[in-house]
Amino acid sequence: MVTASVTVRVPAKVNLQLSVGPVRADGFHELATVFQAVNLCDEIVAREPTGPGIRLTMSGEGSEALPLDEDNLAYRAALLLAEALDVPADVDLHIHKAIPIAGGMAGGSADAAGTLLACDALWKGGASREELTELAAALGSDVPFGLQGGNAIGTGRGERLTPVLSRGLFSWVFALADGGLSTPAVYAECDRLREGRSVPDPYVSDILMQALASGDAELLGKALHNDLQPAALALRPMLGQLLEAGEDYGALGGLVSGSGPTCAFLARDEEHALDLAVALSGSGLCRSVRRAQGPVPGARITG
Ligand code: C5P
């Protein structure tokens, strides 16, 4: 008997800019962010179930620490989609992780986005992109971007996306830290550091848009900016040394990725990225390094 299965690959993201505005009434922060999807991908396989319900298994570095029930965003994605399609939530899901866990690269969100796509195909739900995007936004701020990929401006809490075109591919080195950082804790620290100051509305940098449009890595390196960085550095001071080392080794720019602790360094090209990766991995300041390029497409069915 042949068991039906669907395989989806879904990329990580880096925020080229993360402008964090005031806290909203719902507790989220108003954002203006520029996402780029990079080819560091998780793989999701949805199979016809061997029994009723959702059975989730995971593999890849650090995945043994992740929950396999409703505390896992991918599990909730399958449940939410089944409810929306009015089908039984029966699926065997396997996720192989390459995106660092709790690293500020939206790995959990990517898995949720990939699960929506994989289960819709397995269950022959026929949901439109718009319907999947709406479900994605209900699951988390970064989930819609996991579906869309490429480059995009995110507004609202990050879930309202406008695609942005860019020229060519940018080469990145990601320095992975030991352990993760909790996104709510980093936002809370950001609020604490800003206490008593008026917080301007979030904005997108014109220079950054220009750098993307022209494919100018040098300019993009200078325009990288993350308002959550001071908070991530306050919680994990050694990240300051790592960012300095990246600059010393010739990165065009470096920043904490999202809420961290992964740091992203922009290189001139793939050869430069290789040199930078070797230097950073020898620095003793990070657990390991990964090279990746962006922008790449969002979640897609590969088998
Ligand atoms: O939407 P998501 O579940 O990814 O958000 C995780 C947490 O990050 C939220 O509970 C909130 O503490 C914080 N957050 C925020 N403002 C945003 C996005 C996330 O405060 N725009």
Residues whose N, C-alpha, C, O or C-beta is under 5 A from the ligand:
A	BS01	C5P	G27 F28 H29 L31 L139 G140 S141 D142 G156 R157 G158 T183 P184 Y187
